[in-house]
Amino acid sequence: MKFEQILTFIQAGNSTFTLQSTKLDTRYTYNIKQDKKCLQRFYVKVMYGNDNEKDYRFLGWFYEDNLTLRYSDKSCAKFCDSCFVMLKKFLEILCNCKELPATCKFYPSGKCGRCGRKLTTPESIERGVGPECYLQGREKWSEKENIEKEYE
């Protein structure tokens, strides 16, 4: 996925993805959901355990405008734990409009980042968002893509 598509996917409202560090030989699966009361806030959970549908624990949150991962006393990991640090660095890279380093691999879940339906068309798979959800959020995402292109 391209940088803009990754950003669209993780901010779609209900995205699940895996980050892998080939340098550290580790990977974590995250779930990011948009707060229903404050649409600029996103809650992050990290997968603990074997059930990739239910074994998620609260890790932190970030806001849409600066993507800074925040920690609280309710977080399942400490701010220095690798699952927290890995996502924090990943979000910093996205916030600074940079390409992912070769040692960082991003794997979307294969489901729409907004509604969770399985993606089937090549365009939807590449974008990480299904056609109906993309049309509903197109104005928001198009505006972000135009802003990001200005910085390229």
Backbone as numpy.savetxt, mean C-alpha at the origin, in Angstrom:
# Nx Ny Nz CAx CAy CAz Cx Cy Cz
4.58 -3.29 -11.37 3.75 -2.11 -11.37 4.63 -0.86 -11.37
4.14 0.16 -12.03 4.84 1.43 -12.04 4.59 2.16 -10.72
5.46 3.11 -10.43 5.38 3.90 -9.20 3.98 4.46 -8.95
3.39 5.09 -9.97 2.07 5.71 -9.82 1.00 4.66 -9.53
1.13 3.49 -10.15 0.16 2.42 -9.94 0.26 1.85 -8.54
1.46 1.76 -8.01 1.64 1.28 -6.63 0.97 2.24 -5.67
1.19 3.52 -5.87 0.60 4.53 -5.00 -0.93 4.49 -5.08
-1.47 4.37 -6.27 -2.92 4.26 -6.44 -3.44 3.02 -5.74
-2.74 1.92 -5.89 -3.17 0.65 -5.28 -3.20 0.74 -3.76
-2.12 1.22 -3.15 -2.10 1.21 -1.68 -3.07 2.22 -1.07
-3.46 3.24 -1.84 -4.41 4.23 -1.33 -5.82 4.01 -1.88
-6.08 2.86 -2.44 -7.40 2.59 -3.01 -8.47 2.38 -1.93
-8.07 1.98 -0.74 -9.04 1.85 0.34 -9.05 0.51 1.03
-8.60 -0.56 0.36 -8.60 -1.90 0.96 -7.58 -2.78 0.24
-6.32 -2.41 0.33 -5.30 -3.12 -0.43 -4.50 -4.09 0.45
-4.09 -5.18 -0.17 -3.23 -6.15 0.48 -2.06 -6.42 -0.46
-0.86 -6.40 0.08 0.33 -6.61 -0.73 1.47 -7.15 0.13
2.46 -7.69 -0.56 3.65 -8.20 0.12 4.85 -7.38 -0.33
5.68 -7.01 0.64 6.95 -6.38 0.36 8.05 -7.38 0.67
9.00 -7.48 -0.23 10.12 -8.38 -0.02 11.41 -7.60 -0.13
12.31 -7.86 0.80 13.65 -7.30 0.74 14.60 -8.43 0.38
15.17 -8.37 -0.81 16.13 -9.40 -1.20 17.44 -9.20 -0.45
17.70 -7.98 -0.03 18.92 -7.68 0.73 18.86 -8.31 2.12
17.69 -8.21 2.77 17.52 -8.77 4.12 16.97 -10.19 4.11
16.58 -10.66 2.91 15.99 -11.99 2.75 14.76 -12.16 3.66
13.86 -11.18 3.59 12.65 -11.23 4.40 11.49 -10.62 3.63
10.27 -10.96 4.05 9.09 -10.40 3.41 7.98 -10.26 4.45
7.11 -9.30 4.20 5.94 -9.06 5.05 4.74 -8.76 4.17
3.58 -9.21 4.63 2.33 -8.92 3.93 1.55 -7.91 4.76
1.08 -6.88 4.08 0.38 -5.77 4.74 -1.03 -5.63 4.18
-1.92 -5.11 5.01 -3.27 -4.75 4.59 -3.47 -3.30 4.98
-3.90 -2.48 4.02 -4.11 -1.06 4.27 -5.56 -0.73 3.97
-6.23 -0.18 4.98 -7.64 0.21 4.82 -7.81 1.70 5.11
-8.65 2.31 4.30 -8.95 3.73 4.48 -9.92 3.90 5.64
-9.65 4.90 6.47 -10.54 5.23 7.58 -11.84 5.77 6.99
-12.96 5.25 7.44 -14.26 5.69 6.91 -14.66 7.08 7.40
-14.14 7.49 8.55 -14.48 8.81 9.09 -13.54 9.91 8.60
-12.28 9.57 8.43 -11.28 10.52 7.96 -10.64 9.92 6.72
-11.12 10.30 5.54 -10.70 9.66 4.29 -9.23 9.87 3.95
-8.55 10.78 4.61 -7.13 11.00 4.35 -6.25 10.05 5.17
-6.84 9.32 6.15 -6.08 8.43 7.02 -6.23 6.98 6.57
-5.13 6.25 6.64 -5.10 4.84 6.27 -4.52 4.02 7.42
-5.22 2.95 7.79 -4.75 2.06 8.85 -4.00 0.89 8.24
-2.91 0.51 8.88 -2.05 -0.55 8.37 -2.04 -1.73 9.34
-2.22 -2.92 8.77 -2.07 -4.16 9.53 -1.00 -5.00 8.85
-0.32 -5.81 9.64 0.70 -6.71 9.10 0.27 -8.14 9.42
0.57 -9.06 8.51 0.16 -10.44 8.70 1.08 -11.14 9.71
0.46 -11.72 10.71 1.13 -12.57 11.69 0.44 -13.91 11.64
1.14 -14.96 11.33 0.51 -16.28 11.28 0.36 -16.77 9.85
-0.37 -17.88 9.70 -0.48 -18.55 8.41 -1.74 -18.22 7.62
-2.77 -17.72 8.28 -4.04 -17.44 7.59 -3.96 -16.07 6.94
-3.83 -16.06 5.60 -3.65 -14.77 4.92 -4.94 -13.98 4.75
-6.02 -14.44 5.37 -7.28 -13.68 5.37 -7.56 -13.06 6.75
-7.13 -13.74 7.83 -7.54 -13.32 9.17 -6.40 -12.96 10.13
-5.20 -13.42 9.85 -4.09 -13.23 10.80 -3.36 -11.90 10.61
-4.07 -10.80 10.77 -3.48 -9.47 10.65 -3.60 -8.75 11.98
-2.56 -7.98 12.30 -2.55 -7.18 13.53 -2.22 -5.74 13.18
-2.78 -4.84 13.98 -2.58 -3.41 13.76 -1.10 -3.04 13.89
-0.60 -2.30 12.90 0.79 -1.87 12.90 0.92 -0.37 13.09
0.04 0.40 12.44 0.12 1.86 12.53 -0.81 2.51 11.53
-0.55 3.76 11.23 -1.38 4.48 10.27 -0.54 5.55 9.58
-1.07 6.05 8.46 -0.44 7.16 7.77 -1.54 8.00 7.13
-1.17 9.23 6.78 -2.09 10.13 6.07 -1.70 10.20 4.61
-2.70 10.41 3.78 -2.55 10.43 2.33 -1.53 11.46 1.85
-1.44 12.59 2.51 -0.61 13.68 2.00 0.90 13.47 2.18
1.33 12.80 3.26 2.78 12.67 3.44 3.27 11.24 3.63
2.38 10.28 3.73 2.72 8.85 3.80 3.67 8.49 4.93
3.74 9.29 5.99 4.61 8.97 7.12 3.91 7.96 8.02
4.51 6.78 8.15 3.93 5.73 8.99 4.08 6.11 10.45
2.95 6.08 11.15 2.94 6.47 12.57 2.72 5.24 13.44
3.28 5.30 14.62 3.28 4.20 15.57 2.43 4.60 16.77
1.76 3.64 17.41 1.03 3.93 18.64 1.23 2.80 19.63
0.75 2.99 20.85 0.88 1.94 21.86 0.01 0.72 21.53
-0.90 0.86 20.57 -1.72 -0.27 20.13 -1.06 -1.08 19.01
0.08 -0.61 18.52 0.79 -1.30 17.44 1.29 -2.66 17.94
1.23 -3.65 17.07 1.66 -5.00 17.43 3.17 -5.14 17.41
3.86 -4.21 16.79 5.32 -4.26 16.71 5.88 -2.93 17.20
7.13 -2.94 17.56 7.79 -1.71 17.98 8.26 -0.95 16.74
8.47 0.35 16.90 8.86 1.17 15.75 10.20 0.76 15.16
11.00 -0.03 15.89 12.29 -0.47 15.36 12.23 -1.89 14.79
11.09 -2.57 14.88 10.95 -3.92 14.32 10.99 -3.86 12.79
11.51 -4.91 12.19 11.73 -4.89 10.74 10.44 -4.73 9.94
9.31 -5.27 10.41 8.06 -5.12 9.66 7.61 -3.66 9.62
7.87 -2.91 10.69 7.52 -1.49 10.74 8.50 -0.68 9.89
9.79 -0.93 10.08 10.83 -0.18 9.37 10.73 -0.39 7.86
10.46 -1.63 7.44 10.37 -1.92 6.01 9.25 -1.12 5.35
8.07 -1.09 5.97 6.96 -0.33 5.38 7.22 1.17 5.47
7.80 1.62 6.56 8.11 3.05 6.72 9.04 3.52 5.60
10.09 2.76 5.32 11.03 3.12 4.25 10.35 3.07 2.88
9.52 2.06 2.68 8.77 1.92 1.42 7.89 3.15 1.19
7.16 3.58 2.21 6.30 4.76 2.09 7.11 6.03 1.86
8.28 6.12 2.47 9.16 7.28 2.24 9.60 7.35 0.78
9.92 6.20 0.21 10.32 6.15 -1.20 9.15 6.63 -2.08
7.94 6.14 -1.79 6.77 6.55 -2.58 6.48 8.04 -2.41
6.62 8.54 -1.20 6.34 9.95 -0.92 7.30 10.87 -1.68
8.53 10.40 -1.86 9.54 11.20 -2.56 9.55 10.95 -4.07
8.52 10.27 -4.57 8.36 10.00 -6.00 9.59 9.32 -6.60
10.11 8.35 -5.88 11.28 7.64 -6.37 10.90 6.22 -6.78
11.70 5.66 -7.66 11.52 4.27 -8.05 12.00 3.37 -6.91
11.42 2.19 -6.83 11.84 1.24 -5.80 13.25 0.74 -6.10
14.07 0.57 -5.07 15.39 0.00 -5.31 15.26 -1.45 -5.79
16.27 -1.94 -6.45 16.23 -3.30 -6.99 16.08 -4.35 -5.90
16.47 -4.02 -4.68 16.38 -4.97 -3.57 14.99 -5.02 -2.93
14.10 -4.14 -3.38 12.73 -4.09 -2.83 11.75 -4.57 -3.89
11.00 -5.59 -3.55 10.00 -6.15 -4.48 8.60 -5.93 -3.91
7.69 -5.47 -4.78 6.30 -5.20 -4.41 5.40 -6.19 -5.12
4.57 -6.91 -4.35 3.66 -7.89 -4.93 2.23 -7.60 -4.49
1.40 -7.06 -5.38 -0.01 -6.85 -5.02 -0.73 -8.19 -4.89
-1.85 -8.19 -4.21 -2.56 -9.44 -3.88 -3.27 -10.08 -5.06
-3.50 -9.36 -6.16 -4.28 -9.90 -7.26 -5.76 -9.60 -7.10
-6.07 -8.83 -6.06 -7.44 -8.39 -5.82 -7.48 -6.88 -5.92
-8.65 -6.36 -6.24 -8.83 -4.92 -6.34 -8.46 -4.27 -5.00
-7.66 -3.22 -5.08 -7.24 -2.52 -3.88 -8.34 -1.72 -3.23
-9.49 -1.64 -3.87 -10.61 -0.87 -3.31 -11.72 -1.78 -2.78
-12.16 -2.75 -3.60 -13.31 -3.57 -3.19 -12.94 -5.01 -2.85
-11.75 -5.44 -3.24 -11.30 -6.79 -2.91 -11.67 -7.87 -3.90
-12.33 -7.51 -5.01 -12.66 -8.52 -6.02 -11.41 -8.97 -6.76
-11.44 -10.21 -7.24 -10.32 -10.74 -8.01 -10.19 -9.96 -9.32
-8.96 -9.60 -9.67 -8.70 -8.87 -10.91 -8.47 -9.85 -12.05
-9.07 -9.57 -13.21 -8.97 -10.50 -14.32 -8.46 -9.87 -15.61
-8.70 -8.59 -15.84 -8.23 -7.99 -17.09 -6.79 -7.51 -16.93
-6.00 -7.55 -18.00 -4.60 -7.11 -17.90 -4.46 -5.68 -17.37
-5.32 -4.78 -17.81 -5.25 -3.39 -17.36 -5.50 -3.29 -15.86
-6.49 -4.03 -15.37 -6.82 -3.99 -13.95 -5.71 -4.61 -13.11
-5.15 -5.70 -13.57 -4.06 -6.36 -12.85 -2.86 -5.42 -12.76
-2.55 -4.77 -13.86 -1.41 -3.84 -13.87 -1.66 -2.64 -12.95
-2.89 -2.15 -12.92 -3.26 -0.99 -12.13 -3.48 -1.35 -10.67
-3.93 -2.59 -10.39 -4.23 -3.01 -9.03 -5.62 -2.63 -8.58
-6.41 -2.09 -9.50 -7.77 -1.63 -9.21 -8.67 -2.05 -10.37
-9.83 -2.60 -10.06 -10.77 -3.05 -11.08 -11.38 -1.90 -11.86
-12.03 -2.19 -13.00 -12.54 -1.12 -13.87 -13.62 -0.26 -13.22
-14.54 -0.86 -12.48 -15.60 -0.07 -11.84 -15.04 0.82 -10.74
-14.15 0.26 -9.92 -13.54 1.05 -8.85 -12.65 2.15 -9.41
-11.99 1.86 -10.51 -11.14 2.86 -11.14 -11.98 4.04 -11.64
-13.13 3.74 -12.24 -14.02 4.81 -12.72 -14.52 5.65 -11.55
-14.83 5.02 -10.43 -15.32 5.75 -9.26 -14.24 6.64 -8.65
-12.98 6.20 -8.71 -11.90 6.97 -8.12 -11.02 7.67 -9.13
-11.40 7.64 -10.41 -10.56 8.15 -11.48 -10.19 9.61 -11.30
-11.14 10.45 -10.92 -10.86 11.87 -10.78 -9.77 12.09 -9.72
-9.90 11.42 -8.59 -8.92 11.54 -7.51 -7.56 11.05 -7.98
-7.51 9.87 -8.62 -6.23 9.28 -9.03 -5.63 10.02 -10.21
-6.44 10.52 -11.13 -5.92 11.27 -12.26 -5.23 12.53 -11.79
-5.82 13.18 -10.80 -5.24 14.40 -10.24 -3.87 14.10 -9.62
-3.77 12.98 -8.88 -2.49 12.59 -8.28 -1.46 12.27 -9.35
-1.85 11.55 -10.38 -0.92 11.18 -11.45 -0.39 12.41 -12.17
-1.24 13.41 -12.37 -0.81 14.65 -13.03 0.19 15.40 -12.17
-0.05 15.44 -10.85 0.87 16.10 -9.94 2.21 15.38 -9.94
2.18 14.04 -9.90 3.42 13.26 -9.87 4.21 13.42 -11.15
3.53 13.55 -12.29 4.24 13.72 -13.57 4.98 15.05 -13.61
4.44 16.06 -12.89 5.11 17.36 -12.84 6.47 17.25 -12.18
6.62 16.29 -11.25 7.87 16.15 -10.51 8.86 15.24 -11.21
8.47 14.59 -12.27 9.39 13.69 -12.97 10.40 14.44 -13.79
